[in-house]
Amino acid sequence: MQQFSVVISGFDRYDGIDVNPSFEVPRALAEQGLGISTDIDDPLSDVSVTIHTVSLPISFTDSWPELKRMLDAVRPDIVIATGLKRSARGIALERCATNLMDAANPEDAANPEDAAPRRTPIDPEGPAAYWTRLPLRSILRDFTVEDIPATLSSDAGTYVCNSLFYRLMHWNASQERVLSGFVSFPKVVESAHSPQGLPLDRQIAACRAVVREAIRYHLRPSSEEILLD
């Protein structure tokens, strides 16, 4: 049986958000697991998956070092970073991490000099952008089957989510056979038919689908599954 190690990161808290899916979903998935596939033709039927979670501060300066410590300790096969998009209707699959930090207001009082970068490169010598390594096409197919609203997002903005995503993909570029990417959750709401947000159980199901499809792709890679036009 093949062993897989998966790291799922989230953020500690967001102002004005009582139930933070970026904190709750990774924790729930680690507790509940991926479920057992009964289809002998499914590559997941012969794998064992260990899910590690880490909750990060919403900080340009501190989020990546904390995630990097987890990556160094675990040496994962798959890394899924998650965040929150307050205005989203459903799950946002982030396609691209851009080499830009831009914050209108300080978000890190402990580090005032770095708290509010304005249109600053994350890495002055790095590429303009990195593409996700997650199989977005197959993830979206899975979402359709499970009736999970989702969209492809061109980028994760210019705030801490994007900064973390960029640094993660920069790290991934030097790794062999590691798949990484970023998924943004909407707000948690009670009704699945709300104009914005999704119930927590649907968001957990979405994250489970992301992990399962990433493992399937890792086992049986196909270039057509990575990006959509």
GIBEL-V862549 format. One record per residue. RES is the residue in one letter. PHI is phi in degrees with one decimal (* if undefined). Layout:
[[RES;PHI] [RES;PHI]]
This chain:
[[M;*] [Q;-81.4] [Q;-97.4] [F;-124.7] [S;-113.2] [V;-123.2] [V;-107.9] [I;-121.0] [S;-104.4] [G;-141.6] [F;-115.5] [D;-61.3] [R;-159.4] [Y;-127.0] [D;-59.0] [G;79.5] [I;-112.1] [D;-76.4] [V;-116.0] [N;-95.1] [P;-63.5] [S;-66.9] [F;-93.9] [E;-74.9] [V;-65.2] [P;-58.6] [R;-63.3] [A;-64.5] [L;-67.0] [A;-62.4] [E;-76.8] [Q;-87.7] [G;77.9] [L;-95.8] [G;85.1] [I;-109.3] [S;-82.7] [T;-96.2] [D;-86.8] [I;-66.5] [D;-85.2] [D;-79.9] [P;-58.6] [L;-72.2] [S;-70.1] [D;-127.0] [V;-130.5] [S;-118.4] [V;-118.8] [T;-111.3] [I;-105.1] [H;-109.7] [T;-122.4] [V;-144.6] [S;-103.2] [L;-109.4] [P;-72.7] [I;-80.8] [S;-149.2] [F;-58.4] [T;-85.6] [D;-108.5] [S;-68.2] [W;-64.8] [P;-55.7] [E;-69.4] [L;-64.3] [K;-61.5] [R;-61.1] [M;-64.9] [L;-63.5] [D;-64.7] [A;-75.1] [V;-95.1] [R;52.7] [P;-77.4] [D;-89.4] [I;-139.0] [V;-128.7] [I;-122.1] [A;-89.4] [T;-130.2] [G;-149.0] [L;-121.8] [K;-117.0] [R;-60.6] [S;-91.8] [A;-72.6] [R;-78.9] [G;-140.3] [I;-75.7] [A;-109.3] [L;-90.1] [E;-81.5] [R;-86.5] [C;-143.8] [A;-105.4] [T;-101.2] [N;-84.6] [L;-154.2] [M;-114.8] [D;-155.2] [A;-131.3] [A;-77.9] [N;-133.3] [P;-59.8] [E;-122.3] [D;-138.5] [A;-62.4] [A;-73.6] [N;-130.5] [P;-60.8] [E;-69.4] [D;-109.2] [A;-70.3] [A;-133.6] [P;-63.8] [R;-117.7] [R;48.7] [T;-114.8] [P;-63.2] [I;-67.4] [D;-134.1] [P;-56.8] [E;-106.1] [G;-90.0] [P;-66.2] [A;-64.9] [A;-162.4] [Y;-126.4] [W;-87.3] [T;-59.3] [R;-110.7] [L;-85.1] [P;-79.5] [L;-63.0] [R;-62.6] [S;-70.3] [I;-63.5] [L;-63.5] [R;-61.2] [D;-63.2] [F;-59.7] [T;-62.3] [V;-61.9] [E;-92.2] [D;57.1] [I;-106.5] [P;-62.0] [A;-155.4] [T;-147.0] [L;-88.5] [S;-107.3] [S;-67.0] [D;-163.3] [A;-96.4] [G;81.3] [T;-129.8] [Y;-96.6] [V;-63.1] [C;-57.4] [N;-65.2] [S;-60.0] [L;-63.8] [F;-58.2] [Y;-62.5] [R;-66.6] [L;-63.0] [M;-70.7] [H;-62.4] [W;-63.3] [N;-61.8] [A;-61.5] [S;-101.4] [Q;-104.4] [E;-94.9] [R;56.1] [V;-110.6] [L;-109.3] [S;-136.1] [G;-176.5] [F;-130.8] [V;-125.7] [S;-104.5] [F;-93.9] [P;-85.2] [K;-64.6] [V;-86.2] [V;-129.9] [E;-80.8] [S;-99.4] [A;-71.1] [H;-107.3] [S;-66.9] [P;-64.7] [Q;-138.4] [G;91.6] [L;-140.9] [P;-60.5] [L;-61.7] [D;-64.4] [R;-71.3] [Q;-71.8] [I;-64.0] [A;-61.2] [A;-64.6] [C;-65.0] [R;-60.8] [A;-64.0] [V;-60.7] [V;-64.4] [R;-62.6] [E;-69.7] [A;-64.9] [I;-67.8] [R;-58.0] [Y;-66.5] [H;-59.0] [L;-77.9] [R;-134.3] [P;-68.1] [S;-148.5] [S;-61.7] [E;-71.9] [E;-85.6] [I;-74.9] [L;-122.7] [L;-112.4] [D;-69.1]]
